[in-house]
Amino acid sequence: MKKVGVSFLSSKNIPRDISLLNETDVDYIHVDIMDGKFVKNKTMPFREMRHINDYTSKRLDVHLMVEEASKYIPLYAELNTEYITIHVEIEEDIMKDLELIKSYSIKCGLAISPDTKISSLIPYLPYVDMILVMSVVPGEGGQAFIEESENRIKEIRDLLNSYNIPAIISVDGGVNDKTKDMCSEADMLVSGSYVVGSNNFQEKISSLRI
């Protein structure tokens, strides 16, 4: 059975939706952080985001869509965080950032955008716990799933198997009850508007697990 994370990026009422998610069996609250540089949009600052623990006891899956990940990692390591994911496309020293995440005893993820060559992941595979496959262009909620992602997910699964790497594969972007079938090789699905835009969060989350 797949794990499910839910992003509140497209939420109209974040405290309410996070509280509602806390009452479901969702595995993770997916926290999207954007700096206005790596992607054009910007999310709320950490001084506001740190209050997320007031609304949920769920573990956090933090996705840093930022250029200077090293500035954000120590902040989000303070929260109830299980994964911190950085992008393979950033210009910082990725190995240094992965080591920084590990230094907090937090699992590290590496995200890859739709137009990035999968081979760019290879140098870091022994050090990551999760590969986050972006099935939309990073930075905005509510986008449609890019169908070519199905092949990319399978290619990454083959890559992990060939190197005998136990990292999980997570898929983020346009995930719903229709597109989940294109993610058969994934271990975790991250969904946003499909869940938080609905009237029944638990029903939508359950539909992704099947």
N, C-alpha and C positions, 0 to 999 in steps of 0.2 A: 504493500500500500504506500502510495506517495505521501511525502510530507507536504504541508501547505503553509506558505507564508502569505500574509496579506499586507499590501502597501496602502497607506492612507494618503498617498500623494494627491489623489483626485477628490479627497473628502471635502465636503462643505462645512462639516462641523467635527473637527479632529477630536476634541475631548470626548464627545458623545460616541463617535465611532470606535475609538480605542476602548472605551468602557464596554461597548457592545461586543467587540471582538474578544474582550477578556472573558465573556460569558460563553464563548464557543470553544470547540476543541481545536482551534487553529494552533499549529505548532510554533509559529513565530510571527511577531509583528515585524514587518519589513520596513526599515527606516531609510528613506531616500534622502541623501544629503547632497545638495547642489550649491556650487559656489559662484555661479554666474560667469565662470571662466572656462572650465572644462566643458560645461554645457551652458546654454544661454540663460536658463532659468536659475532662480536662487530660492532656497528654502529658508525657513525661519532659523535664527541663530541658536547656538547651543544653549544660551541662557534661558531660552524658552523651551527648547527640545528636551532639556534635562528633566522637565516636569512629567515626562511620559510615564515614569514609574508611579506617579500619583494615580494613574488611571488603569494600569495593567500590571499584572505579575508575570505576564508572558515573557519568554526570552526574546531578545531583540536580534534581528538579522540586519546589520547596518551596512548600507551600500553607499560608499563614498564616490560620488561623481564629482570629484574635485581634483584640481591640479596639485595642490600641496597637501597630500594625504597625511604627511607626518605631523601637521599641525592639528589635525582632527582626531587622529588615532588615540592620543592620551585622554582626550575629552570623552569620547564614546566608550572607552575602556572603563570609565567610572560607572557606567549604567549596567543594567542586567543583560549584558551583551554576550551572545554565544559566538556570533560570526561578525568579523569586520572584513568587508570586501573592497579592494581597490581595483582600479582599471589598469589593464596591461598597456594601455595607450599613453599613460602619463609619463612626463619627462623626469620625474624624480627617480632616485635609485630604488627600484622595485624590491630588490633583495633586502635592502635596509629596512624598507617599510614592512615587509613580511616578517622580518626578525623583530621589529618593534611590536607588531601585533602579538606575536608569539610570546614576547617578554611579559605580557599581561595575562598569559595563560588563556588567551582567546584564540578561537579557530580562525584561520585566515582564508579568505576567498580571493579569487582573481577573476574579474569580469572582462568579457570580450565583446566589443561592439560588432554589429552586423557586417561591417565592411573591413574588419581587421583579419589578416591571415591567421588561421588557426595555429600555424607553426610558431607564431610569436609566443605561444604559451609554453613551448617545450623547455626552455631553460629553467622555468620555475615550478614545473610539475612536482618534483620531489618535496617541495616545501609548502604546498597548498592543501587545504582540507576540502575546498570546494571550488569548482569552476562555475561561474555565473554566466550563462549564455544569454546575451541580450537579443530578444526576438523583436525588438523595436529599436529605433534610434534613441539613445539615452537622452533623458531630460524632460520628457513630457508624459503625463498620464493620458490614458484613453486612446492610445494609438492601436492600429490594427496589427495583428501578428504577421510577421514577414514569413511567408511559407518556406522560403529557402532555409529557414532556421532548422527545419526538420532534418535536413541533410547535415547541417553543421553539428547538431546535437549528436547524431550517429557517428560523425567523423571524430568528434571529441571523445566519445565513448570508446571507439576503436583505439584512439591514441592512448588513453588512460590504461586500457587493457594491455596494449603492446609494451608499455613501460611498467606494467604491474603496479600502477598507482591506485591507492584506495580512495582517492578524493571523490566526493559526490558531485553530481551535475544538477544545478538549479537553472530554471528557465524563467525569465522575467520579461514581460511585455506582451499585452494583448492576449493573455491566457484566460480562457473561459471553457465552458463545457464542450464547445465544438473544437477549439484549437488544441485542447489537452491531448487529443489523439495523435497529434503530430509531435508529441513530447514523450513517446513511449520509452525512450532510453534514459529519460531524466529520473532523478531521485526525488526532486522537490520542484514544486510549481509555485511561482509567486504571482499573485493576482491582485489587481487593484480595483478599478472601477466596476468590474464584474461583480465583486462582492460588496464594496462599500456603497455602490450605487443601487443596491437592491433593498428589498423590504425584509429579507430573511437571510442574514449573514450565514447562519449555520447550514441552511439548505444549499447555498452556493458553495461553501467550503466542502461539504460532503460530496457534492457533484464532481469536484476536482479529484477526489481521492479514488474514485472507482476506476 
